[in-house]
Amino acid sequence: MKKTLYLFAGLLFSFSVLSSQIFAQVLIPVKWSIKTEQVSNDEVKIVYTASIDDTWHLYSQHIEMAPPATTFEFEKNAGYELIGEVEESKSIEEFDKNFDMTLRYFAHEAVFTAKIHLLTQEKVVVKGYINYMTCDDTRCLPPSDENFAFTFNDSNSAAANEEVSNINESQNKLTGEGEKSLWGFFWLSLLFGLAGILTPCVFPMIPMTVSFFMKSGDNKAKGRMEATIYGISIVAIYVFIGSVLAVVAGPGIANFLSTHWLPNILFFVIFVIFAASFFGMFEIVMPHWIVNKSTANEDKGGFVGPIFMALTLVLVSFSCTGPIVGTILVEAAGGQFLKPIIGMLGFSLAFALPFTLFAYFPQWLNKLPKSGGWLNSVKVVLGFLELALGLKFLSMADQTYHWGLLDREVYLALWIVIFTLMGLYLLGKLKFSHDSDLPYLGVPRLFMAIATFAFVVYMIPGMWGAPLKALSGYMPPMTSQDFNINKIVRDNAGSGGAAKKKELCETPKFHEFLHLPHGLEGYFDYDQALACAKEQNKPVFIDFTGHACVNCREMEANVWSDPKVLDMLRNDYIVTALYVDDKEELPEEEWVVSEYDGKTKKTVGTKFADMQISKYNVNAQPYYVLLNPDGKMLVQPKAYDLNIDNYIKFLKAGLKNHKEGKFIK
């Protein structure tokens, strides 16, 4: 048992080392926000604010040795001159373990200020870049450059400068979220790879394959080298598959795959077919001629043999791993170039490493459990999971096209039934065609059954309107549920209750099929919301959201539900949800021609998706914008953030600026 634990610890360590190299290119621990301030007619300030992630630090300008100091480079221009040096906020002076010396650095936030003297009243462009390096306690990233460009003495300079700042900040935030998403997907794919090993097509092949590499008892080094090539080849084959998908499903296809009915229905059908295969209805196999051709090349000498052995393993095990690989690729086909590659890397590392490790340490083979009926049980459990996950795609199409087939309670009922059947199967009360007899119930299987039934019990209150926050991102919205006790209580609350409905200026457009969570009253059209804001002299809360947006549902369930947040949204703002993926056709008089791509936007979703890109240069949801009744931005917009205190500060800042007549120019 101890050796097994050491094996898994080694596996996890290896994955961490390898994956850290992959993710280094998207790790951005410092996010820059740059603004300008007009001091006088001929003097301006440029304020550079660096937001630094926890455990990371940014070095001061005032260090003389390694690491590189933060430096500001300005392009020479006869229209301006720099007044003095770039000033910086107070730094920390401490011993730095990375460089074994005392250095000055910043943690959490650093503010730099450059004063510029304008030498002419004509248009002046100030351009340059910041060169900086950042480290945590164990590693340093290579020096990076952050470009900036500002225009002064121009009628459009204020708006242009502010726009540059907003784009910079928004893109950095989204990159950070993307990094977290890729990490999570990597570890999920790794777990899928471990599940692939524990299938009847793969597990019995481990001792057979390892014995092949160790058959030359006098030349163990050669056998281990061949095993290493074998493992690397498995990884290369799967990563190649992911790379092909990355090229085919580029960023432009993301919206189509996530919202159009055709791919979502197709994905749903694929998942059902995968589930049926795992239940034993049929096997998904590669054509025999492909397998035979690969097998014929296994006996070639040198490094070629192990490569073809790896290809043969991939092909032969396809009936078990195909549905798992297909699940990863379907989940990855959302427009991120790296995601399918990362998914296949995680899967293949977990899938290939045991073959190589057992070749190096063949004595571990004696500790492996014997093949048997438990392998088929793994397949069946995966089949139940495939069936449950497939419903998500059907739900996406149902929501964006308003078919009304899969409301929240129907979705929950199906999940409750699926996981109840899975629990009964784990207890041995259900049996499929390929299952062996279960003479007794093992402790691991019992624990899995307990966890499954506990999950079922957790879901049952959702049938009567319980929020089920842990599943909020995967369930249809609460507004699609017909019977909701919370809504009934809220609608019948006394006139003095906190849940009293806000009086709207007019009936909201699209209210027949679009709804706000938690009983909030508001609009689903930008112009309508702005008109009501002017009438009631209230700020506008814009929520760029989508039916297919998992993070949007999580924000609504975990942040909007907070009493303080809900009270401000209900009483202090004109709440407006702009759905960027809704397929409802607009009347011809409401069509708009995009300033961004010149195309005519004819649906609710394309109109507001184009508005988000054109106005804010952001196309990710959720994205929250606070405006005054004239459409001026009150504070910097906010993206996905489950910290309730941060969200309350965001809303309070917008209210304060509205009352004081302040806005971002």
C-alpha positions in Angstrom: 0.0 0.0 0.0 2.8 2.4 0.8 4.4 1.8 -2.5 1.1 2.5 -4.2 0.9 5.8 -2.4 4.4 6.7 -3.4 3.6 5.8 -7.0 0.6 8.2 -7.1 2.6 10.9 -5.3 5.3 10.6 -7.9 2.7 10.7 -10.7 1.2 13.9 -9.3 4.6 15.5 -8.9 5.5 14.7 -12.4 2.3 16.1 -13.7 2.9 19.3 -11.8 6.4 19.8 -13.2 5.3 19.1 -16.8 2.1 21.1 -16.6 3.9 24.1 -15.1 5.9 24.3 -18.3 2.7 24.4 -20.4 1.0 27.0 -18.3 4.0 29.3 -18.0 2.9 31.1 -21.1 -0.5 32.1 -19.7 0.7 33.0 -16.1 0.2 36.7 -15.6 0.6 37.5 -11.9 0.8 41.3 -12.6 -2.1 43.2 -14.2 -1.6 46.8 -15.3 -4.1 49.6 -15.3 -3.0 52.9 -16.8 -4.8 56.3 -16.6 -4.0 59.9 -17.3 -4.8 63.0 -15.2 -4.7 66.6 -16.6 -2.8 68.8 -14.1 -2.8 72.0 -16.1 -2.9 73.1 -19.7 0.7 72.0 -20.3 1.1 69.3 -17.7 -0.4 65.8 -17.3 0.2 62.8 -15.2 0.3 59.2 -16.3 -0.6 56.8 -13.4 0.5 53.2 -13.8 -1.2 50.8 -11.3 0.1 47.2 -11.0 -2.2 44.7 -9.3 -0.1 41.9 -8.0 -1.4 38.4 -7.3 -1.0 37.0 -3.8 2.5 35.5 -3.0 4.0 37.3 -6.0 6.0 40.6 -6.0 7.1 43.2 -8.5 10.6 44.8 -8.1 11.2 48.5 -7.5 12.9 50.8 -9.9 15.6 51.4 -7.3 17.7 48.3 -7.3 21.2 48.1 -8.9 21.7 44.4 -9.3 19.7 41.3 -10.4 16.8 40.9 -10.8 16.1 43.5 -13.5 14.5 46.6 -11.9 11.2 47.9 -13.2 11.9 50.5 -15.8 9.9 52.9 -17.9 11.0 53.7 -21.4 9.5 56.7 -23.3 9.8 57.2 -27.1 11.5 60.5 -27.9 9.1 63.2 -29.1 9.7 66.9 -29.6 6.2 67.6 -28.3 6.8 66.7 -24.7 9.4 66.1 -22.0 9.4 64.0 -18.8 9.5 66.0 -15.6 11.9 64.3 -13.3 11.9 60.6 -12.7 8.9 58.3 -12.6 7.8 58.2 -8.9 6.7 55.1 -7.2 4.6 54.2 -4.1 6.3 52.9 -0.9 8.1 49.6 -1.5 9.1 46.8 0.9 12.8 46.2 1.6 13.5 42.6 2.6 15.9 39.7 2.1 14.9 37.9 -1.2 15.5 34.1 -1.1 15.6 33.9 -4.9 18.6 36.2 -5.3 20.1 35.8 -1.8 20.2 39.5 -1.1 18.2 42.4 0.2 16.0 44.0 -2.4 13.1 46.4 -2.7 9.8 45.1 -4.1 6.0 45.6 -4.1 3.3 43.2 -2.9 -0.4 43.3 -3.9 -0.2 46.7 -5.5 2.3 49.2 -6.9 1.6 52.7 -8.2 4.0 54.6 -10.5 3.4 58.2 -11.6 5.1 60.0 -14.5 4.7 63.8 -15.0 4.7 65.0 -18.5 5.3 68.6 -19.7 3.6 69.3 -23.0 5.7 71.6 -25.1 3.1 72.4 -27.8 -0.7 73.0 -28.0 -0.9 70.7 -31.0 -1.6 67.0 -30.8 1.0 65.0 -28.8 1.4 61.2 -28.6 3.2 59.8 -25.6 4.3 56.2 -26.3 6.5 53.7 -24.5 6.7 50.5 -22.5 7.2 49.2 -19.0 9.8 46.5 -18.6 9.4 44.5 -15.4 10.1 41.1 -13.8 8.0 39.3 -11.2 8.8 36.5 -8.8 7.2 34.5 -6.0 9.1 32.6 -3.2 10.1 29.7 -5.5 10.3 31.0 -9.1 10.7 34.0 -11.3 9.1 34.7 -14.7 11.1 36.2 -17.6 11.0 40.0 -17.9 7.9 41.3 -19.7 7.0 44.5 -21.5 3.7 46.4 -21.1 3.1 48.9 -23.9 1.3 52.2 -23.5 0.2 55.0 -25.8 -1.7 58.2 -25.0 -2.8 61.2 -27.0 -3.0 64.7 -25.7 -4.3 68.1 -27.0 -6.8 66.2 -29.1 -10.6 66.5 -28.8 -11.0 62.7 -28.6 -8.0 62.1 -26.4 -9.8 61.6 -23.1 -12.2 59.0 -24.4 -9.4 57.3 -26.4 -7.0 57.2 -23.4 -9.7 55.8 -21.1 -10.6 53.2 -23.6 -7.0 52.0 -23.8 -6.9 51.7 -20.0 -10.2 49.8 -19.9 -9.1 47.3 -22.6 -5.8 46.7 -20.8 -7.5 46.0 -17.5 -10.3 43.8 -18.9 -8.0 41.7 -21.0 -5.7 41.0 -18.1 -8.6 40.0 -15.9 -9.9 37.6 -18.5 -6.5 36.1 -19.1 -6.3 35.3 -15.4 -9.7 33.6 -15.5 -8.6 31.7 -18.6 -5.5 30.5 -16.8 -7.6 29.1 -13.9 -10.0 27.5 -16.4 -7.2 25.7 -18.2 -5.6 24.5 -15.0 -9.0 23.1 -13.9 -9.5 21.4 -17.3 -6.0 19.9 -17.2 -6.7 18.2 -13.8 -10.1 17.1 -15.0 -8.6 15.6 -18.1 -5.9 13.9 -15.9 -8.7 12.2 -13.9 -10.3 11.1 -17.1 -7.0 9.5 -18.1 -6.8 7.6 -14.8 -10.4 6.4 -15.4 -9.3 5.3 -18.9 -6.6 3.0 -17.3 -9.2 1.3 -15.1 -11.2 -0.1 -18.1 -11.4 -3.7 -19.4 -9.6 -2.7 -22.7 -6.6 -1.1 -21.0 -5.9 -2.5 -17.5 -5.1 -6.1 -18.5 -2.6 -4.8 -21.1 -0.3 -3.2 -18.5 1.5 -6.5 -17.4 1.5 -7.8 -20.9 3.1 -4.6 -22.3 5.6 -4.3 -19.4 6.7 -7.9 -19.8 7.4 -7.2 -23.5 9.8 -4.4 -22.6 11.5 -6.5 -19.9 11.9 -9.7 -22.0 15.6 -8.9 -22.6 16.7 -9.7 -19.1 20.4 -9.0 -19.9 19.6 -5.5 -21.2 17.3 -3.8 -18.8 18.5 -0.3 -19.9 17.3 -1.0 -23.5 13.9 -2.2 -22.2 13.5 0.9 -20.1 14.4 3.1 -23.0 11.8 1.4 -25.2 9.2 1.8 -22.5 10.0 5.5 -22.2 9.7 6.0 -26.0 6.4 4.0 -25.8 5.0 6.4 -23.1 6.2 9.5 -24.9 4.6 8.2 -28.1 1.2 7.8 -26.4 1.4 11.4 -25.2 2.4 12.6 -28.6 -0.5 10.8 -30.4 -3.1 12.2 -28.1 -1.6 15.7 -28.1 -1.6 15.6 -31.9 -5.3 14.8 -31.9 -5.9 17.8 -29.6 -3.7 20.0 -31.8 -5.8 19.1 -34.9 -9.0 20.1 -33.0 -7.3 23.3 -31.9 -6.7 24.3 -35.5 -10.1 23.2 -36.8 -12.1 24.7 -33.9 -10.5 28.1 -33.7 -11.8 31.1 -31.6 -14.3 32.1 -34.2 -16.4 28.9 -33.7 -16.8 29.3 -29.9 -20.1 31.1 -30.0 -21.6 28.7 -32.6 -20.6 25.6 -30.6 -21.9 26.9 -27.3 -25.2 28.4 -28.4 -26.4 27.0 -31.7 -28.9 24.1 -31.5 -27.2 21.9 -34.1 -23.8 21.2 -32.3 -25.5 21.1 -28.9 -28.0 18.4 -30.0 -25.2 16.6 -31.8 -23.1 16.6 -28.6 -26.1 15.4 -26.6 -26.6 12.5 -29.0 -22.9 11.6 -28.9 -22.9 11.5 -25.1 -26.0 9.2 -25.2 -24.2 6.9 -27.6 -21.1 6.9 -25.4 -23.3 6.0 -22.4 -25.0 3.2 -24.3 -21.6 1.8 -25.3 -20.4 1.8 -21.7 -23.6 0.1 -20.6 -22.7 -2.8 -23.0 -25.2 -2.2 -25.8 -22.4 -2.2 -28.4 -18.7 -1.4 -28.8 -17.2 1.5 -30.6 -14.2 0.1 -32.4 -11.7 1.2 -34.9 -11.7 -0.4 -38.4 -9.7 -3.6 -38.4 -7.5 -2.7 -41.3 -6.1 0.3 -39.3 -5.4 -1.8 -36.3 -3.8 -4.6 -38.4 -1.6 -2.2 -40.2 -0.3 -0.7 -37.0 0.3 -4.1 -35.4 2.3 -5.3 -38.4 4.9 -2.6 -37.7 5.4 -3.4 -34.0 8.3 -5.8 -34.7 10.5 -3.2 -36.4 13.7 -2.6 -34.6 15.1 0.5 -32.9 12.7 3.2 -31.8 10.1 2.5 -34.5 8.7 -0.6 -32.8 7.6 1.1 -29.5 6.0 4.0 -31.5 3.8 1.5 -33.4 3.1 -0.3 -30.2 1.8 2.9 -28.7 -0.3 3.5 -31.8 -1.7 0.0 -31.5 -2.6 0.6 -27.9 -4.5 3.8 -28.8 -6.4 2.0 -31.5 -7.2 -1.2 -29.7 -8.3 0.5 -26.5 -10.6 2.9 -28.5 -13.7 1.0 -27.5 -13.1 2.0 -23.9 -11.2 5.3 -24.2 -13.0 6.7 -27.3 -16.0 7.9 -25.3 -13.7 9.4 -22.6 -11.5 11.1 -25.2 -14.6 12.3 -27.1 -16.0 13.8 -23.9 -12.8 15.8 -23.3 -12.7 17.0 -26.9 -16.4 18.0 -26.9 -15.8 20.0 -23.7 -12.7 21.6 -25.2 -14.4 22.6 -28.5 -15.2 26.1 -27.2 -12.8 28.3 -29.1 -9.7 28.3 -26.9 -6.8 27.2 -29.0 -4.9 25.7 -26.0 -7.9 23.9 -24.4 -8.0 20.7 -26.6 -4.2 20.5 -26.4 -4.2 20.8 -22.6 -7.0 18.3 -22.4 -5.2 15.7 -24.4 -2.0 16.3 -22.6 -3.6 15.8 -19.2 -5.4 12.6 -20.4 -2.4 11.1 -22.1 0.0 11.8 -19.2 -2.2 9.9 -16.8 -2.8 7.2 -19.4 0.8 6.6 -20.4 2.8 7.1 -17.2 1.8 3.7 -15.6 3.2 1.7 -18.6 6.5 3.5 -18.3 6.8 3.4 -14.5 5.9 -0.3 -14.3 8.6 -1.0 -16.9 11.2 0.8 -14.6 9.8 -0.9 -11.4 8.4 -4.3 -12.5 8.1 -5.5 -8.9 5.1 -3.1 -8.5 3.1 -5.4 -10.9 2.7 -7.8 -8.0 0.7 -5.2 -6.1 -1.8 -4.6 -8.9 -5.3 -6.0 -8.4 -6.3 -8.8 -10.7 -8.5 -8.1 -13.7 -12.2 -9.0 -13.2 -15.7 -7.7 -13.1 -14.7 -4.5 -11.3 -13.3 -3.2 -14.6 -16.7 -3.4 -16.3 -18.2 -1.7 -13.3 -15.9 1.3 -14.0 -17.2 1.4 -17.5 -20.9 1.4 -16.4 -20.3 4.1 -13.8 -18.7 6.2 -16.5 -21.8 5.5 -18.6 -24.1 7.0 -16.0 -21.8 10.1 -15.8 -21.8 10.5 -19.6 -25.6 10.4 -19.6 -25.9 13.1 -16.9 -23.3 15.3 -18.6 -25.0 15.0 -22.0 -28.1 16.7 -20.6 -26.1 19.9 -20.3 -25.8 20.3 -24.0 -29.5 19.7 -24.6 -30.2 22.3 -21.9 -28.1 24.9 -23.7 -30.1 24.5 -26.9 -33.4 24.5 -25.0 -32.5 27.8 -23.2 -31.2 29.7 -26.2 -34.1 28.8 -28.4 -36.8 28.8 -25.7 -38.2 25.4 -26.5 -39.3 24.8 -22.9 -38.4 21.1 -23.0 -35.9 20.9 -20.2 -36.9 23.3 -17.4 -35.1 23.1 -14.2 -37.3 20.6 -12.4 -37.3 18.3 -15.4 -33.5 18.5 -15.6 -33.2 17.8 -11.8 -35.7 14.9 -12.0 -33.5 13.3 -14.7 -30.3 13.8 -12.7 -32.0 12.4 -9.6 -33.1 9.3 -11.5 -29.7 8.8 -13.2 -27.7 9.0 -10.0 -30.3 6.9 -8.1 -29.8 4.2 -10.7 -26.1 4.6 -10.4 -26.3 4.2 -6.6 -28.4 1.0 -7.0 -25.9 -0.3 -9.5 -23.1 0.2 -7.1 -25.0 -1.7 -4.4 -25.5 -4.6 -6.9 -29.2 -4.1 -7.3 -28.9 -3.5 -11.1 -26.9 -5.7 -13.5 -25.9 -5.2 -17.1 -25.1 -7.8 -19.8 -21.3 -7.8 -19.2 -21.4 -7.7 -15.5 -20.1 -10.5 -13.3 -22.0 -11.7 -10.2 -21.4 -9.6 -7.1 -21.1 -12.1 -4.2 -20.5 -9.4 -1.6 -20.2 -5.6 -1.5 -16.7 -4.2 -1.1 -16.0 -1.2 1.2 -14.8 1.1 -1.6 -17.9 0.3 -3.6 -20.1 1.0 -0.5 -18.4 4.4 0.0 -19.1 5.3 -3.6 -22.7 4.3 -3.2 -23.0 6.4 -0.1 -21.6 9.4 -1.9 -23.9 8.9 -4.8 -27.0 8.7 -2.7 -25.9 11.7 -0.6 -25.7 13.6 -3.9 -29.2 12.5 -4.8 -30.5 13.6 -1.4 -28.8 17.0 -1.9 -30.6 17.5 -5.2 -34.1 16.6 -4.1 -35.0 19.9 -2.4 -34.2 21.6 -5.7 -37.4 20.2 -7.0 -39.2 22.7 -4.7 -36.9 25.7 -5.4 -33.8 25.1 -3.3 -30.9 27.1 -4.9 -28.4 24.2 -5.0 -25.5 26.6 -5.2 -22.9 23.9 -5.8 -24.7 23.0 -9.1 -25.8 26.5 -10.1 -23.5 26.6 -13.1 -24.8 23.3 -14.5 -28.5 23.6 -13.9 -31.1 25.5 -16.0 -31.9 28.9 -14.4 -34.2 29.1 -11.4 -36.6 31.2 -13.5 -37.4 28.2 -15.7 -38.8 26.3 -12.7 -42.6 26.2 -12.5 -43.0 25.4 -8.8 -40.7 27.5 -6.6 -41.6 27.9 -2.9 -39.2 30.9 -2.5 -40.9 32.7 -5.4 -44.4 32.0 -4.0 -43.3 33.4 -0.6 -41.7 36.4 -2.2 -44.6 37.2 -4.4 -47.0 37.0 -1.5 -44.8 39.0 1.0 -46.4 42.0 2.7 -46.2 45.4 1.2 -43.6 46.4 3.8 -41.3 43.4 3.0 -37.9 43.7 1.6 -39.0 41.8 -1.5 -41.5 44.4 -2.6 -41.4 44.7 -6.4 -39.9 47.8 -7.9 -42.1 49.8 -10.1 -40.8 49.8 -13.7 -41.3 52.6 -16.2 -42.8 50.3 -18.8 -43.3 46.6 -19.7 -39.8 45.2 -20.4 -39.2 43.9 -23.9 -38.6 40.2 -24.2 -40.1 39.6 -20.7 -42.1 36.7 -22.2 -39.0 34.5 -22.4 -36.2 36.3 -20.5 -36.2 36.6 -16.7 -34.1 37.9 -13.9 -33.1 35.8 -10.9 -34.2 36.2 -7.3 -37.5 38.0 -8.2 -35.6 41.0 -9.5 -37.5 43.4 -11.8 -35.7 44.9 -14.7 -35.1 45.2 -18.4 -33.5 43.2 -21.2 -32.9 46.0 -23.6 -30.3 48.8 -23.3 -32.3 51.7 -24.6 -35.3 50.8 -22.5 -33.2 50.7 -19.4 -31.5 54.0 -20.1 -34.9 55.7 -20.6 -36.2 54.4 -17.3 -32.9 55.5 -15.5 -33.5 59.1 -16.7 -37.1 59.0 -15.6 -36.2 57.7 -12.1 -32.7 59.3 -11.8 -31.1 56.0 -11.0 -27.9 54.4 -12.2 -28.1 51.4 -14.6 -26.7 48.0 -13.8 -25.8 46.3 -17.0 -25.3 42.5 -16.9 -23.8 41.1 -20.1 -24.8 37.5 -19.7 -25.8 34.3 -21.6 -27.9 31.2 -21.4 -24.8 29.1 -21.9 -22.7 31.1 -19.3 -21.8 28.8 -16.4 -20.0 31.6 -14.5 -23.1 33.9 -14.9 -25.2 31.3 -13.0 -22.6 30.9 -10.3 -22.5 34.7 -9.8 -26.3 34.9 -9.6 -26.5 32.0 -7.1 -23.5 32.9 -4.9 -23.2 36.7 -5.1 -26.5 38.2 -6.2 -28.2 36.1 -3.5 -26.4 38.0 -0.8 -29.0 40.2 1.1 -26.9 43.4 0.7 -26.2 42.8 -3.0 -29.8 41.9 -3.6 -31.1 45.0 -1.8 -28.9 47.3 -3.8 -29.8 45.7 -7.1 -33.5 45.8 -6.2 -33.8 49.3 -4.9 -30.8 51.4 -6.1 -30.2 50.3 -9.7 -32.1 49.8 -12.9 -31.1 46.2 -13.5 -30.6 45.2 -17.1 -29.6 41.7 -18.4 -28.3 41.8 -21.9 -28.2 38.2 -23.3 -25.5 37.8 -25.9 -26.5 34.3 -27.1 -30.3 34.6 -27.3 -31.6 33.5 -30.8 -34.9 35.5 -30.7 -35.3 37.4 -34.0 -35.6 41.2 -33.8 -38.1 43.3 -35.8 -36.4 44.7 -38.9 -36.6 48.2 -37.5 -34.4 47.1 -34.6 -31.6 45.6 -36.6 -28.3 47.2 -36.2 -25.2 47.4 -38.4 -22.1 46.7 -36.4 -19.4 49.3 -36.1 -17.0 46.5 -35.2 -17.4 44.1 -38.2 -19.9 45.9 -40.5 -22.4 43.0 -40.3 -26.1 43.4 -39.7 -27.2 42.0 -36.3 -30.7 40.5 -36.5 -31.2 38.7 -33.1 -31.3 39.7 -29.5 -28.0 37.9 -28.8 -25.9 39.2 -31.8 -27.1 42.8 -31.1 -25.9 42.8 -27.5 -22.8 40.7 -28.1 -21.8 43.3 -30.7 -22.6 46.1 -28.2 -20.3 44.5 -25.6 -17.4 44.2 -28.1 -17.9 47.6 -29.7 -18.3 49.6 -26.4 -15.9 47.7 -24.1 -13.8 45.5 -26.3 -14.7 42.4 -24.2 -16.6 39.3 -25.4 -16.6 37.2 -22.2 -19.4 36.9 -19.7 -20.4 37.7 -17.1 -19.4 41.4 -17.5 -21.0 44.0 -15.3 -21.1 47.7 -16.2 -22.5 50.6 -14.1 -23.8 53.6 -16.0 -25.4 56.9 -15.2 -28.7 57.9 -16.9 -26.7 59.5 -19.7 -24.8 56.2 -20.5 -21.5 57.4 -18.9 -19.5 54.7 -17.1 -19.5 55.3 -13.3 -16.6 52.9 -12.4 -14.4 50.3 -14.1 -16.5 47.3 -15.2 -16.3 44.1 -13.3 -16.0 40.5 -14.5 -16.4 37.1 -12.7 -15.6 37.5 -9.0 -17.2 35.4 -6.3 -16.0 37.7 -3.5 -19.1 39.3 -2.2 -17.3 42.1 -0.4 -15.6 43.1 -3.7 -19.0 43.1 -5.4 -20.6 45.3 -2.7 -17.7 47.8 -3.0 -18.3 47.8 -6.7 -22.0 48.6 -6.4 -21.4 51.2 -3.6 -18.7 53.0 -5.7 -21.2 53.3 -8.6 -23.9 54.7 -6.4 -21.5 57.2 -4.8 -20.2 58.5 -8.1 -23.8 58.7 -9.4 -24.9 60.9 -6.5 -21.8 63.1 -6.8 -22.2 63.5 -10.5 -18.8 61.8 -11.3 -18.1 59.5 -14.2 -15.3 58.1 -16.2 -14.6 60.4 -19.2 
